[in-house]
Each structure stands twice: as structure tokens, then as C-alpha cells.
Amino acid sequence: MATATGQECSPLTFRVSVGDKSRLHQLRPRGQGSCRTLLGMAVKVEMHNTGDLELQRDVVASVEHILSDRPGEWRVLIVGSQGSDRWEMKIFGPNAFERSYTLERSSGEHAPQRIAALVNRIVS
């Protein structure tokens, strides 16, 4: 997607999986303001076996917002378990940054705002 200034903007791409179904989603920047926000970043968020698609969209948007102003390429992987209420979250970033965290539903850690706050604390 090209802006009015001729700069090229890439859409943010993420994969959402529920059970055996997987779908690729793209958030496309609109207007110059959004494009400027996306130009300096590369964020990839993957969620597998976490259930509700609306919740997944909210989590992806929250994580993207937290990492959008950080330089470098970031990847966040969240994998749910059908046998428990725990999700494993892994964050990969520039300069070999790698962190893991277990999100527990019973502690309210599946809420998008809570995940965003945890990501922010982990990468700060």
C-alpha cells in the first residue's frame, strides 16, 4: 500500500488458529498517520488453540499497540492448551531478546489489557 508521499506500507499479518482451522488476517494501515506508525516496526503475533476469535483479535491489537513504537522486529507466540486453562506466551525481539511467560486464566491473564500490560513490562 503506498501513501500520498509515495512511501510503501506493509499490512500487519497474523495467524489465528481455532482447533484444526487456521486463518491468516491482515490489518492494513489507513491514511498517513497509521502508515507512519507502521513504517518503523515489524510485529508478528501468532495465537494457536486459544479459542474465541474476538478475544484473539483484541489480544493481537493490544500487543501490536504495545510493540508498535519499539524498533526492530518482534514476534509474539501464544499457544493454548486444550487440557488446561494456561497459555504459553513467548516474545522474541531484536538483539536475541527472548522471554517466556505462562498466562493463567484463573489469574485473569487471558484478558487483552492484562496481556498488553505484561508484554509492556516484559519488554521494558
C-alpha positions as CSV (number, residue, x, y, z in Angstrom):
1,M,0.0,0.0,0.0
2,A,1.5,3.4,-1.0
3,T,0.9,6.6,0.9
4,A,0.4,10.0,-0.6
5,T,4.1,10.6,0.0
6,G,5.0,7.5,-2.0
7,Q,6.2,5.5,1.0
8,E,5.3,1.9,1.0
9,C,3.4,0.4,3.9
10,S,3.0,-3.3,4.7
11,P,0.0,-4.7,6.4
12,L,0.3,-6.3,9.8
13,T,-0.2,-10.0,9.3
14,F,-1.2,-12.5,12.0
15,R,-2.5,-16.1,12.0
16,V,-5.4,-17.1,14.2
17,S,-6.0,-20.8,14.8
18,V,-9.0,-22.4,16.5
19,G,-8.9,-26.2,16.7
20,D,-7.9,-27.5,13.3
21,K,-8.9,-24.3,11.4
22,S,-6.4,-21.6,10.8
23,R,-6.9,-18.3,9.1
24,L,-4.5,-15.5,8.1
25,H,-5.6,-12.0,8.9
26,Q,-4.2,-8.7,7.8
27,L,-4.6,-5.3,9.4
28,R,-4.0,-2.7,6.7
29,P,-2.9,0.8,7.6
30,R,-5.2,3.6,6.6
31,G,-4.1,7.1,5.9
32,Q,-0.7,8.7,6.5
33,G,-0.9,8.6,10.3
34,S,-1.3,4.9,10.5
35,C,1.4,4.4,7.9
36,R,3.9,6.4,9.8
37,T,3.2,4.3,12.9
38,L,3.8,1.1,11.0
39,L,6.9,2.1,9.0
40,G,9.5,1.5,11.7
41,M,8.2,-1.8,13.0
42,A,7.7,-5.4,12.2
43,V,5.4,-7.2,14.6
44,K,4.1,-10.7,14.1
45,V,1.6,-12.1,16.5
46,E,0.5,-15.8,16.4
47,M,-2.1,-17.4,18.5
48,H,-2.9,-21.1,18.5
49,N,-5.6,-23.1,20.4
50,T,-6.8,-20.1,22.4
51,G,-10.5,-20.2,21.4
52,D,-12.6,-17.1,20.9
53,L,-11.7,-15.2,17.6
54,E,-12.9,-11.9,19.0
55,L,-10.6,-12.3,22.1
56,Q,-7.8,-13.2,19.7
57,R,-8.3,-10.1,17.6
58,D,-8.3,-7.9,20.8
59,V,-5.1,-9.6,22.1
60,V,-3.4,-9.1,18.7
61,A,-4.4,-5.4,18.6
62,S,-3.3,-4.8,22.2
63,V,0.1,-6.5,21.7
64,E,0.6,-4.7,18.3
65,H,-0.1,-1.3,20.0
66,I,2.5,-2.0,22.8
67,L,5.2,-3.1,20.4
68,S,4.5,-0.6,17.6
69,D,6.8,2.1,18.9
70,R,9.7,-0.2,19.6
71,P,12.4,-0.5,17.0
72,G,13.3,-3.8,15.3
73,E,11.3,-7.0,14.5
74,W,9.1,-8.5,17.2
75,R,7.3,-11.9,17.3
76,V,4.8,-12.9,19.9
77,L,3.6,-16.5,20.0
78,I,0.7,-17.5,22.3
79,V,-0.2,-21.2,22.5
80,G,-3.2,-22.5,24.4
81,S,-3.7,-26.0,25.8
82,Q,-6.9,-27.9,25.5
83,G,-6.1,-29.7,28.7
84,S,-5.7,-26.7,31.0
85,D,-6.5,-23.0,31.3
86,R,-2.9,-22.0,30.7
87,W,-1.5,-20.2,27.7
88,E,2.3,-20.2,27.0
89,M,3.5,-16.8,25.6
90,K,6.9,-16.4,24.0
91,I,8.3,-13.0,22.9
92,F,11.1,-12.7,20.5
93,G,12.8,-9.4,19.6
94,P,15.9,-7.7,18.4
95,N,19.4,-8.4,19.8
96,A,18.4,-12.0,20.6
97,F,15.7,-10.9,23.0
98,E,13.6,-14.0,24.1
99,R,11.2,-14.3,27.1
100,S,8.6,-16.8,28.1
101,Y,5.6,-16.4,30.4
102,T,2.7,-18.6,31.3
103,L,-0.7,-16.9,31.2
104,E,-3.2,-18.3,33.7
105,R,-7.0,-17.8,33.1
106,S,-7.7,-18.1,36.8
107,S,-5.5,-15.1,37.5
108,G,-7.2,-13.0,34.7
109,E,-4.2,-13.2,32.5
110,H,-6.2,-14.1,29.3
111,A,-7.7,-10.6,29.2
112,P,-6.2,-8.5,26.3
113,Q,-5.5,-5.5,28.6
114,R,-3.7,-7.7,31.1
115,I,-1.6,-9.4,28.3
116,A,-0.7,-6.0,26.9
117,A,0.4,-4.8,30.3
118,L,2.5,-8.0,30.8
119,V,4.1,-7.6,27.3
120,N,4.9,-4.0,28.1
121,R,6.5,-4.9,31.4
122,I,8.5,-7.8,29.9
123,V,10.0,-5.8,27.0
124,S,10.7,-2.7,29.1
